[in-house]
Amino acid sequence: MEASLASLRRAVFRFAEKGAELSALYHRAKLLGAEHLPLDGPVLLVGNHGVWGYETPAFFHLVHQATGRYPVGLAEHGFFRIPLVRTVLPWLGGIEGTRENALAALEAGQLVVCYPGGARETFKRSQGRYRLRWERALGFARLAARAGVPVVPFAGFGVDDAFFWPPAEERLCLQLARGDKYRMPLVMGPLPVQLTFAVGEPHEPPPPDAPESRLLAFRHRVAASVRRLLLRACHA
């Protein structure tokens, strides 16, 4: 039984890996600033999310090509309330985005990808294109401070252009699971737009005992870096 499950897991991973490669080819995806991605050791990548999170496989594929490392992604809690998804997602490098899981991944020396906007950016409406919806989220700043790992900012352009929102988008929504506070917009695509990802220089984390004001200032610096990288990717 265990051997069959391991075989299934490998097959699903290979299928997803091929799908990510095809997505990158379809969108002529490119990665700028790959020299800022470490080839080993723990690091926290922080950036903007596209509608439906559709761009993630192509981005992970490019990161793997550049570093030889398979990223670990911190996924929205709601996905882990869906039976099949919560089984398969960890096979593909997705873990539930809790602080404990993130710390464990960083302590294991992994390259962890975090989208502070989470579902707010993934399930955006058309007027939310390329807006960072980080609100006052300090989770990634606390995580970096506690783990003592650098934060590498990144930005993706084209990620909100791969789909378009039909008329009456406010009413055309889908809930992942009962009780979810976010509703997924029904969009149309994917369109063959180019996806461009830009990676910036790392930010050293605050000390573990940093007060909230310092964590907030750190969050602002990282967000400013992501916005600058978004402009770079837009004009690349």
C-alpha positions in Angstrom: 0.0 0.0 0.0 2.8 2.4 1.0 4.7 1.6 -2.2 1.6 2.2 -4.4 1.0 5.6 -2.6 4.6 6.6 -3.2 4.4 5.6 -6.8 1.2 7.6 -7.2 2.8 10.6 -5.5 5.8 10.5 -7.9 3.4 10.2 -10.9 1.4 13.2 -9.7 4.5 15.3 -9.1 5.9 14.5 -12.6 2.6 15.4 -14.2 2.5 18.7 -12.3 6.1 19.4 -13.1 5.4 18.9 -16.8 2.3 21.1 -16.5 4.4 23.9 -14.9 6.9 23.6 -17.7 4.2 23.9 -20.3 2.7 26.9 -18.5 6.1 28.6 -18.5 6.4 27.9 -22.3 2.9 29.0 -23.1 3.4 32.3 -21.3 7.0 32.8 -22.5 7.9 33.2 -18.8 11.2 34.7 -17.8 13.0 35.4 -14.5 15.0 38.5 -13.8 17.5 38.8 -10.9 18.0 35.0 -10.5 21.4 35.8 -9.0 19.6 36.9 -5.8 18.3 33.4 -5.3 20.6 31.4 -3.0 21.6 27.9 -4.1 21.3 26.5 -0.6 20.2 27.4 2.9 16.9 28.7 4.2 15.3 31.8 2.6 11.9 33.4 2.5 10.7 34.7 -0.8 7.9 37.3 -0.5 5.9 38.7 -3.4 2.6 39.5 -5.1 0.0 37.0 -6.1 -1.9 36.9 -9.4 -5.6 36.1 -9.8 -6.4 32.5 -8.9 -2.7 32.0 -8.1 -2.4 30.7 -11.6 1.1 31.9 -12.1 2.6 29.9 -9.2 3.6 26.7 -11.1 5.4 28.7 -13.8 7.2 30.8 -11.2 8.2 27.7 -9.2 9.5 26.1 -12.4 11.7 29.1 -13.2 13.1 29.1 -9.7 13.9 25.4 -9.9 15.6 26.0 -13.3 17.7 28.8 -11.8 18.7 27.1 -8.5 18.0 23.4 -8.8 15.8 23.8 -5.7 12.1 22.9 -5.4 10.3 25.8 -3.6 7.8 25.2 -0.8 4.7 27.3 -1.0 2.7 28.5 2.0 -0.9 27.9 0.9 -4.2 29.3 1.9 -5.9 27.5 4.8 -9.1 27.1 2.9 -7.5 24.7 0.4 -6.9 22.2 3.2 -10.6 21.9 3.9 -11.1 20.3 0.5 -10.4 16.5 0.8 -8.6 15.8 -2.5 -6.7 19.1 -2.5 -5.4 18.7 1.0 -4.0 15.3 0.1 -2.4 16.3 -3.2 -1.1 19.8 -2.5 1.7 18.7 -0.1 2.9 16.3 -2.8 3.4 19.4 -5.0 5.3 21.5 -2.5 2.3 23.2 -0.9 2.0 23.4 2.9 -0.7 25.0 5.0 0.5 28.5 5.8 0.8 28.3 9.5 3.8 29.7 11.4 4.7 26.3 12.7 4.8 24.8 9.2 6.8 27.7 7.8 9.3 27.5 10.6 9.7 23.8 10.2 10.4 24.3 6.5 12.9 27.0 7.1 14.6 25.0 9.8 15.0 22.2 7.3 16.9 24.6 5.0 14.2 25.0 2.4 13.3 27.9 0.0 9.9 29.0 1.2 7.6 31.2 -0.9 5.1 33.4 0.9 2.3 35.6 -0.6 1.3 38.0 2.2 -1.8 39.1 0.2 -3.0 35.5 0.3 -6.6 35.0 -0.7 -7.2 38.8 -0.8 -4.9 38.9 -3.9 -5.8 35.6 -5.4 -9.5 36.2 -5.3 -9.4 39.8 -6.4 -11.8 41.7 -8.5 -10.7 43.6 -11.7 -10.1 46.8 -9.8 -7.6 45.1 -7.6 -5.1 44.3 -10.4 -1.5 44.6 -9.3 -2.4 46.0 -5.9 -0.7 44.6 -2.9 -3.4 43.6 -0.4 -1.1 43.1 2.5 -3.2 45.2 4.8 -1.2 45.3 8.1 -0.1 41.6 7.8 3.0 41.0 9.8 3.2 37.3 9.6 6.1 37.1 7.2 8.0 39.7 9.2 7.5 37.8 12.4 8.5 34.6 10.7 11.7 36.0 9.2 12.6 37.5 12.6 12.0 34.3 14.5 13.8 32.1 12.0 16.6 34.6 11.4 16.4 34.2 7.6 16.7 36.8 4.9 13.6 37.9 3.0 14.0 38.0 -0.8 11.4 40.1 -2.5 10.0 39.2 -5.9 7.2 40.5 -8.2 5.3 39.0 -11.1 4.0 41.0 -14.0 1.4 39.5 -16.4 -0.1 37.6 -13.5 -3.2 39.7 -13.5 -3.5 39.8 -17.3 -3.8 36.0 -17.9 -7.5 36.2 -17.3 -10.3 38.7 -17.8 -13.3 39.3 -15.7 -16.7 39.0 -17.5 -19.5 41.5 -16.9 -21.4 41.1 -13.6 -18.2 39.9 -12.0 -19.4 40.8 -8.5 -22.1 38.2 -8.8 -20.1 35.5 -10.6 -18.2 33.9 -7.7 -17.5 30.5 -6.3 -16.8 29.4 -2.7 -14.1 26.8 -2.0 -15.8 25.5 1.1 -18.8 26.4 3.2 -17.9 29.2 5.6 -15.1 30.7 3.6 -14.9 34.4 3.9 -13.4 34.8 0.4 -15.3 34.1 -2.8 -13.4 33.1 -5.9 -14.2 35.2 -9.0 -15.1 33.4 -12.1 -12.7 34.6 -14.7 -12.0 33.7 -18.4 -8.7 32.5 -19.8 -5.8 31.8 -19.6 -4.7 34.3 -22.2 -1.2 33.9 -23.8 0.3 36.9 -22.1 3.9 36.9 -21.1 4.8 36.3 -17.5 7.8 38.2 -16.2 9.1 37.6 -12.7 11.8 39.9 -11.0 13.7 39.0 -7.9 15.4 41.6 -5.8 18.2 41.8 -3.2 17.6 40.2 0.1 16.5 42.1 3.2 18.1 41.1 6.5 15.4 40.2 9.1 14.7 42.2 12.2 15.9 40.7 15.5 13.7 38.0 17.1 12.6 40.5 19.9 11.8 43.3 17.5 8.8 45.4 18.6 5.7 45.6 16.3 6.7 49.1 15.1 10.0 47.7 13.7 8.3 44.7 12.2 5.8 47.1 10.5 8.7 49.2 9.1 10.3 46.0 7.8 7.0 45.1 6.1 6.8 48.5 4.5 10.4 48.1 3.1 9.7 44.7 1.6 6.4 46.0 0.1 8.3 48.9 -1.4 10.8 46.6 -2.9 8.0 44.4 -4.5 6.4 47.5 -6.0 9.8 48.6 -7.5 10.3 45.1 -8.9 6.8 45.1 -10.3 7.7 48.2 -12.3 11.0 46.6 -13.5 9.1 43.4 -14.6 6.5 45.6 -16.4 9.1 47.4 -18.5 11.4 44.4 -19.1 
